[in-house]
Amino acid sequence: MAAARASLGRIRPESSILFLCDMQEKLRDRVLYFPQIVSVAARMLKVARLLDVPVLLTEQYPQGLGPTVPELGAQGLRAISKTCFSMVPPLQQELDRRPQLRSVLLCGIETQGSSLPHWALDLLDRGLQVHVAVDACSSRSEMNRLVALDRMRQSGVFLSTSEVLILQLVKDAAHPQFKEIQKIIKEPVPDMGLLSFFQGKSNPLLLNSRP
C-alpha cells in the first residue's frame, strides 16, 4: 500500500512524538486558561504513555520561571532546560536519534511568537509534520493566542484538538488500549475560550481558512 501523503496530516504512534512545552509554576498566574491547558496536556501525556509515543518535556529558564507544575503528571520525565525561544536546538540530539519521526504533537506555552510558532517553524524546516493541540496551548493574551494560531496554520501547521489527535493515534476501537483511552477522553474537557475564535465573520481563522 502506498504511503500516506504528508499533506494529509496522518499521525501514527510509531512515527510521532509529543512535546510538552514550558508549563511552569511562575506562569500559572500569567497565562490564560492555565489550569485548563495543563489538564488537557495531561490527557495527552496519559495517552502517549499508553501508546508508547515518546514524550519530551521542556522548561524555559527554570531558575526564574520555576519547575513544571505537578498536575501535568510529568514526574519521571527529565525536563530539558532552555533559554532560547525554540525548543528545537536543545532537542537536536533527541530528534536526530529518531530517524522514523514524521509527526510532532505540540502542547504548552506560549502560543504567541515567543515560543510555539518558533518551535513549529523550526520543526517544519526539518521536514516534519506539526500538529498543535489548540485546547492544550495558550498565551498571556487572547489576541496573541489567536494571531499565533493563524500564523502557524498559514505556515502549514495542522491545528487540531486533543481528542481528534488521540483518536487519530488509536485508530481503532479494537486497539488493546482503547478502553483505557476511552476513559480519558470521556472526561469533560474544560472551557478554553476557543469557541469565540471560531465564530463570527471577523475571525481571521475563518477568513483565511483553506478551501
C-alpha positions as CSV (number, residue, x, y, z in Angstrom):
1,M,0.0,0.0,0.0
2,A,1.3,3.4,-0.9
3,A,2.5,5.6,2.0
4,A,0.1,8.4,3.1
5,R,0.9,11.8,1.6
6,A,2.4,14.1,4.2
7,S,-0.1,16.8,3.3
8,L,-2.9,14.7,4.7
9,G,-1.6,15.1,8.2
10,R,-1.9,11.4,9.3
11,I,-0.3,10.6,12.6
12,R,0.8,7.2,13.8
13,P,2.2,6.3,17.3
14,E,5.4,4.7,15.9
15,S,6.4,7.8,14.0
16,S,5.1,10.5,16.3
17,I,6.4,12.4,19.4
18,L,4.7,14.6,22.0
19,F,6.3,17.8,23.1
20,L,5.2,19.3,26.4
21,C,6.4,22.9,26.5
22,D,7.1,25.2,29.4
23,M,4.1,24.6,31.7
24,Q,5.9,26.1,34.7
25,E,5.0,27.4,38.2
26,K,5.7,31.1,37.6
27,L,3.5,31.1,34.5
28,R,0.5,29.8,36.4
29,D,-1.0,33.3,37.1
30,R,0.2,34.9,33.9
31,V,-1.2,32.6,31.1
32,L,-4.9,32.5,30.2
33,Y,-6.7,29.2,31.0
34,F,-3.5,27.8,32.6
35,P,-5.2,25.1,34.7
36,Q,-7.4,24.0,31.7
37,I,-4.4,23.9,29.4
38,V,-2.4,21.8,31.8
39,S,-5.4,19.5,32.3
40,V,-5.7,18.7,28.6
41,A,-2.0,18.4,28.2
42,A,-2.0,15.8,31.0
43,R,-4.6,13.8,29.0
44,M,-2.3,13.8,26.0
45,L,0.6,12.6,28.2
46,K,-1.5,9.7,29.6
47,V,-2.5,8.6,26.1
48,A,1.1,8.9,24.9
49,R,2.3,6.6,27.7
50,L,-0.5,4.1,26.9
51,L,0.5,4.1,23.2
52,D,4.3,4.2,23.7
53,V,4.6,7.6,22.0
54,P,7.8,9.2,23.2
55,V,7.5,12.4,25.2
56,L,9.9,15.3,25.6
57,L,9.4,18.0,28.3
58,T,11.0,21.4,28.3
59,E,11.3,24.2,30.8
60,Q,12.1,27.8,29.8
61,Y,14.8,29.3,32.2
62,P,13.6,27.3,35.2
63,Q,15.8,29.3,37.6
64,G,13.4,32.2,37.0
65,L,10.1,30.5,35.9
66,G,10.3,27.6,38.3
67,P,9.7,23.8,37.6
68,T,7.0,22.1,35.6
69,V,3.7,22.1,37.5
70,P,3.0,18.8,39.3
71,E,-0.6,18.5,38.0
72,L,0.8,17.8,34.5
73,G,1.8,14.4,35.7
74,A,5.2,14.6,34.1
75,Q,7.0,13.2,37.1
76,G,9.6,10.7,35.8
77,L,10.3,12.7,32.7
78,R,13.6,14.6,32.5
79,A,12.9,18.2,31.8
80,I,15.2,19.8,29.3
81,S,16.1,23.3,30.3
82,K,16.5,26.0,27.7
83,T,16.8,29.8,27.3
84,C,16.2,30.0,23.5
85,F,12.6,30.6,22.4
86,S,12.6,27.5,20.2
87,M,12.8,24.0,21.7
88,V,14.4,22.5,18.6
89,P,18.1,23.4,19.3
90,P,18.2,21.9,22.8
91,L,16.4,18.8,21.5
92,Q,18.6,18.4,18.4
93,Q,20.2,15.2,19.6
94,E,16.9,13.7,20.6
95,L,15.4,14.4,17.2
96,D,18.5,13.1,15.4
97,R,18.1,9.8,17.3
98,R,14.7,9.2,15.8
99,P,15.0,8.7,12.0
100,Q,11.5,7.3,11.9
101,L,10.0,10.5,13.2
102,R,7.4,12.1,11.0
103,S,5.0,14.0,13.2
104,V,5.3,16.3,16.3
105,L,2.4,16.9,18.6
106,L,2.7,20.2,20.4
107,C,1.1,21.2,23.7
108,G,2.1,24.1,26.0
109,I,3.0,27.7,26.4
110,E,3.2,30.2,24.9
111,T,1.1,30.3,21.7
112,Q,2.5,33.7,20.9
113,G,5.6,34.4,18.9
114,S,8.0,33.8,21.8
115,S,7.6,30.0,21.8
116,L,5.2,27.7,19.9
117,P,5.5,29.4,16.5
118,H,9.3,29.3,16.7
119,W,9.2,25.6,17.5
120,A,6.6,24.9,14.8
121,L,8.6,26.7,12.1
122,D,11.9,25.0,13.1
123,L,10.2,21.6,13.0
124,L,8.7,22.3,9.6
125,D,12.1,23.3,8.4
126,R,13.3,19.8,9.3
127,G,10.5,18.3,7.1
128,L,8.3,17.2,10.0
129,Q,4.6,17.5,10.2
130,V,3.5,19.7,13.2
131,H,0.2,19.2,14.9
132,V,-0.9,21.8,17.5
133,A,-3.5,20.7,20.1
134,V,-5.3,24.1,20.3
135,D,-7.0,23.1,23.5
136,A,-3.7,22.4,25.1
137,C,-2.0,25.7,24.2
138,S,-2.4,29.2,25.5
139,S,-0.8,32.6,25.9
140,R,-1.0,35.7,28.1
141,S,-3.5,37.4,25.8
142,E,-6.3,36.2,23.5
143,M,-5.1,38.4,20.7
144,N,-1.6,36.8,20.7
145,R,-3.2,33.4,21.0
146,L,-5.5,33.8,18.0
147,V,-3.0,35.5,15.7
148,A,-0.3,33.0,16.5
149,L,-2.6,30.0,15.7
150,D,-3.5,31.6,12.4
151,R,0.2,32.3,11.7
152,M,1.1,28.7,12.3
153,R,-1.8,27.5,10.2
154,Q,-0.6,29.7,7.3
155,S,2.8,28.1,7.6
156,G,1.5,24.6,7.2
157,V,0.9,23.5,10.8
158,F,-2.2,21.3,11.4
159,L,-4.5,22.8,14.1
160,S,-6.5,20.2,15.9
161,T,-8.0,19.3,19.3
162,S,-6.6,16.9,21.8
163,E,-9.4,14.4,21.3
164,V,-9.0,14.4,17.5
165,L,-5.3,13.7,17.8
166,I,-5.9,11.0,20.4
167,L,-8.4,9.2,18.2
168,Q,-6.1,9.5,15.2
169,L,-3.4,7.8,17.2
170,V,-5.5,5.0,18.5
171,K,-7.3,4.5,15.1
172,D,-9.5,1.5,16.1
173,A,-11.8,0.6,18.9
174,A,-10.2,-2.9,18.7
175,H,-6.9,-1.4,19.9
176,P,-5.9,-3.2,23.2
177,Q,-5.6,0.1,25.0
178,F,-8.8,1.6,23.7
179,K,-10.9,1.1,26.9
180,E,-8.3,2.9,29.0
181,I,-8.1,5.7,26.4
182,Q,-11.9,5.9,26.2
183,K,-12.0,6.6,29.9
184,I,-9.6,9.5,29.4
185,I,-11.5,11.1,26.5
186,K,-14.8,10.7,28.3
187,E,-13.7,13.1,31.0
188,P,-15.2,16.5,30.4
189,V,-13.0,18.9,28.5
190,P,-12.7,22.3,30.3
191,D,-13.7,25.5,28.6
192,M,-10.7,27.0,26.8
193,G,-12.3,30.1,25.4
194,L,-11.8,28.8,21.9
195,L,-15.4,28.8,20.7
196,S,-15.4,32.6,20.2
197,F,-12.3,32.2,18.0
198,F,-14.3,30.1,15.5
199,Q,-17.5,32.3,15.5
200,G,-18.1,35.5,13.6
201,K,-17.1,36.7,10.2
202,S,-14.3,38.8,11.6
203,N,-12.3,35.8,12.7
204,P,-9.1,35.6,10.7
205,L,-9.1,31.8,11.2
206,L,-12.3,31.7,9.2
207,L,-11.5,34.4,6.7
208,N,-8.2,32.8,5.8
209,S,-9.2,29.2,6.1
210,R,-8.1,26.8,3.4
211,P,-10.7,25.7,0.8
